[in-house]
Amino acid sequence: LLTDNPSQVGSVSVTVKVLDVNDNAPEFSRFYEAFVCENAKAGQLIQTVSAIDRDDPQEGQHFYYSLAPEAANNPNFTLRDNQGN
């Protein structure tokens, strides 16, 4: 359990930069908090995120996700755009 040994618990904040091309900025559909256990396997899915945009038309919005250039070569993190906002 996470509370068994608090000295072995760590946390890190991840910053997401949202780029926008019109009047209403996209936002995450909810607050996300992810947990990674020490026995997580390479390639294991850690978190899925979804975004919304209050601009019209709702069905015409598509978001593209990518790692920042400075993180693109970091072997510890990968990102997959599932083409579904």
C-alpha positions, 0 to 999 in steps of 0.5 A: 500500500502507498501508506505503508512506507511514506518515505518511499513515496515521491511525486512530480508535477507535469506541466501541459502547455495548451496551444490554441488557434481561436478564441476559447482555449481548450481545457482538460475535461477534468482534473487528472492525477496519475499514480505509477507503482514501482513494478510498472512495466515498460510500455504500460499505459499510465494515464489517458487524458481528454480535452474539450473546447468551447468553440463551435462546432463541437463535433469539428474540434480535434486536439493533437497531443505531443511531447515538448521537443525537450522531452521527445528523446526522454526514454522514460516517457512516451505519448500516444495520440489516440485520435479521439480528443 
